[in-house]
Amino acid sequence: MPKGIRDLDDANFGTLNSTKNKFLVTYNSGQDEFNIISADSILSRSVDDADLPDDFVNRLNAEIDPNKITLSTLDGGSF
């Protein structure tokens, strides 16, 4: 009997170390197994069609006040 999710026969997490902190567990139905994936990867794939869902855009517009964003620490680097 498995003691944790990584002990399941259909869990393919590879080596778990600090480089995979904050990764998410997903189920891959094509391979019939659980994998871990970074949140960045999930967000990138969500816009593969170059169109964000309207609900997501509306939520951002409601929660982010552009007047409260400060760029005083913006560093453009050197040229």
N, C-alpha and C positions, 0 to 999 in steps of 0.2 A: 504494500500500500504506500503510495507516494506521501511524503511529508510536506511537500511544497509544490508549487506550480512547475518549478524547473525540473522536478522529478517525473513529470508526466511523460509518457511515451511520445506524445504529439507536441511537445514543447521544444522548439529549436531556437535557443537564445544565444548560442555560441558561447564565447568566454564572457562571463559577467565580471566587469571590473569598473573602475571609476570613470572610464570613458563612456560608459553606458548609463551613468546616473541620469535620472529624470527622463528615461526613455519610457515609452508606453507599450503595453502588451496589446497586440492585435491578433485577430484570427485570420489566417489565409485559407479561404475555402478551396482555392485551386490546388493547394498542396496539403490540405487537411491537417494544418498544424498551427500552433501559436508561435508568433515571432515577436521580437521587440523592435521598435522603430522610434526614431527621434521625432519630437513634436515639429521641428522645422521641416522634416520630410513630409509629414502629414499636411502641414499648411501649404507647402509647395505643390503637392499633388492636388490639393483642393482647387487650385487655380490653373490646372493644366489647360483648361479650355479658355483661359484669359478672361473669365467672368466670375466675379465673386457673387455668392448668393445675396440677394437683396436684403434678406433678414439680417445677415452679417453686417452689411454696409450700414443699414439703418441703426443697428445696435452701436456700432462704432461712432456714428454721427451723434447719437444720443448721449454716449458716455465720455467722449473726448471733446474737451473744450479747447479749441486752438488758441484761445486767448491766454490759457494757462501754460502753454508750452514755451519754455525759454530756451534760447539758443546761445546763451552767454558762454557756454563751455564748448561750443562747436569749434573744432580745429580742422581747417582745410588742408593741413599738411604744408609741405614746402615744395616749391617748383623750381 
